[in-house]
Each structure stands twice: as C-alpha cells, then as structure tokens.
Amino acid sequence: MEKRLFWGAIIVIFLYAMLPWILTRMLHIASYYRGKPSAAPKIGLTFDDGPDPVYTPMLLDLLKLYGVKATFFVVGSRAERFPDLIERMHREGHEIGIHNYRHQSNWLLWPWTVRSQVERTASVIERLTGERPTLYRPPWGIVNIFDLWLLRRYRIVLWSVMSGDWTCSGPGDARRLADRILRKMSDGAIVLLHDCGETFGARRDAPRYMLEALKTVLDHCRDKNYGYVTVGEMMRMDEANGARSANWARKIIVTLWLKWERLFARWFRIRPVDQENTFLKLRIRKYSGTSPIPLEDGEVIQRGDLIAELHLDNELLLQLGTNSRSMVHLTVQLIRRMEELMPKLSELLRSPEYSEVKGLYGVSLIHRGTRRFGFTTVELPKGVFAFFTKWYLRLLMYVIHPEGKERIETKTELLVPKIIAISRKELLNRYCH
C-alpha cells in the first residue's frame, strides 16, 4: 500500500510539474522563446517582476533615449499599486504581458488559483490601458500541466537569453552582465531582464546595475544595426515570414541528441581547441583503423600512431544552423570559424602534451572545402562503422541543417561521410608563423 502511494505521488508530481517543464523549457513545445532570424537582425528585450517606483521610470527613460520598444511582464498586484507606470509603458509604445497577480511559482498553486491570478492581472492591465494582454510569462518560467489550458487565450513566452541580472550587487557585476548578454545575444533572441529586485532570491538594488549593463549593450548594438521589437511584433514577423515551430518528434530528437553529445564529450574527455570559439574539439588517441591514411604531403597515418581526433561542437553547430538564413550563410560562418582556429590548432600541437601526435583525424559529412585548409579527404572504408557513422551523421544533418530534411530526401548521394586528416608537419608549415 505504501509503495503504491509513493509511486502514485511520483507520477502525479511528474504529470503536474515535470512534464510541462520538459515540454515548455526543454522542448519549447507550447511556448515561444525566440524569433526566427531575418534579414534585419532583431532583438526582443523583456523585463519581469515590475513595475518598480524607483527603477522602472529609470528604465523607461533609458529605453526612450535609445528609441527602444520592449515587453514588460508585470505582476498584477504591483500594477495596481503603480498604475501611472503601466499607463506610461502603454503610452510610450511598449508591450505589457502578464506575470501572475503575485510572484508565486505555479508549481505551488492550485490550477484554479493560477487561472485566477492570470485573469485578474489581465483585467488590471486592460482597465489601465484599454487593451487586454495575450502574452503570459509565469514566474521563473514554471508551469503546471493545467496551465496549458491557458493557451486557448494566452501565449506562454519564455526566453533564449537569461543573464542572471537579479544577482548583481556592484559595478563589476554590471560589466560582467553586459559581457554575458552580448556574448549570448543573436538575431531573434528574447532577452530576460528584471526592473524590480523585490522578489524572492533577488537583490533589491540589482536593477540599478542591470541598467548600467543595458546601456553598455545598447551602445554596443547600435553599431551593429540591431532592431528592437516587442515579443508580439516578433511573433507577427515570424508568422508573416511563414515561420513554423519544429514538430514534436524533431524537438524530442534534438533534446535527446544534445544530452548524448554532452555525455559523450565528458566521457571521452573531448576538449575545445579554444574556449571562446568552441567549434573544434580534440581528444588524443591511437589510430585504430585497419587501413593506413596516405596524406597529400607524403605522410601516412598508420594503425597505432598517436592522433588528435577532431570533433565538432555539435551544440554550437545546431545554434549556427538554427540562426542561419540559408546554407550559404551557414557555410560562411563555418569557414570563418575554421580560419580562426587553424593557427590555434598549430599552436596547440607545439605544446608538450601534443608533441607525439602525428596528425589530426576526423570523420565528417562536412568535408567539401576542407582542402583549402590543408586537409586530405579519404573515403571511409566500408563496414559496420561506416554504416552507423553514415546514419548518425545524417541524423545530425537533419537536426542542424537549415534545409536538413529536404537535403536528406533530395541529395542523398552527397551525404557520404569521409575521413579528413592533416599531418602535424603540414599543419605547422601552413600555420606556424
């Protein structure tokens, strides 16, 4: 009886809390978290937990100075306390969404309580602005299974860039916050920030340093011609461009695949060549292939030779593929990253740890154009390894390529994995200056 109660409780918790968390946070099903990249780069700035009588006016002044429109997910009880700030947001063209009536986790609330908080906050905003909001961001991005019924009236909005701004406590944190946002930000990003520090876990004066960081970000991005849009505008632009959410099957595949990639890299101690540009990773091992690999410079990699095995950062590759407007755009980005990394590979091979390495070796579908970097391309010997490698890499293509599904269906003959290799001598000759 006790075991039944225990497992019954586990199932209820999973269905009530964990399943919707997986769907919305991990698979991004039933939630909107970033826009589709476009010809004119766009960013969605969002601010939670307000309004605040001290920091929200300062934020509105800053946004007005830079001509930026943002989306505010407001707490209903605070909107009632500071109605003038809600009216000013609306008057100055910002979008206003719902962040519950009180800042409480939906996991700790009854379903009807969540619905009541959402509806009550929507009514407060409608009374002050004349428009009823349709966007909803639950506190901490946490939903329960019954919250999915809210999708009939509201759109759940999450984020693609979380900065951790609520922990800021000094000027040094402001500088680090600006760097973190700029490093993570890309076309179509939805950035999560906070204009109130009175919620659980936040520092009261954290928004002061968020504002310092935001000014730095706006200054930096002005030179890059980023446009700032509200989340609602971003959604409408996506719909106008025919954007569609990826199907459930693909999202599940992507999530499981990324988990496997991280486990594989940790298990085999695969390390990036450069911590800033992680596109290429390495691990040292002995070459175990049955066939020697003759290289164009006359060197031959034999069974038992020590090699640096090349791996791509497939998570980064997925990000680049998702954000690329076309295959040409993706190819240009990959070439640029390779150009940056080849000299660093050369420098790495001169270190004592790699002194016995005879060359670099990898297996990839992305082998066209590698000769320009000095690599030799060799056919992969037929066998079980080649068979499974081909299908694994085709799965990878399906996941990361902007036209992955169509390419697999129409250009199967091009999707042949090959060995790419370069000798230590060739790499040092080309890139050692």
Secondary structure, DSSP 4 states (H G I P E B T S, - for coil): -HHHHHHHHHHHHIIIIIHHHIIIIIS-TT-B--PPP-SS-EEEEEEES---TTHHHHHHHHHHHHT---EEEE-HHHHHH-HHHHHHHHHTT-EEEE--SS---GGGS-HHHHHHHHHHHHHHHHHHHS----EE--GGG---GGGGGGGGT-EEB--SEE--GGG--SHHHHHHHHHHHHHH--TT-EEEEES---STT--TTHHHHHHHHHHHHHHHHHTTT-EE--HHHHHHHHHHTT--PPPHHHHHHHHHHHHHHHHHHHHTT-EES-SS-TTEEEEEEE---SS-EE-TTS-EE-TT-EEEEEEE-HHHHHHHHHH-SSHHHHHHHHHHHHHHHHHHHHHHHTSGGGTT--EEEEEES--TTGGGGT-EEEEPPSSHHHHHHHHHHHHHHHHH-TTHHHHHHH-GGG---EEEEEEHHHHHHHH--
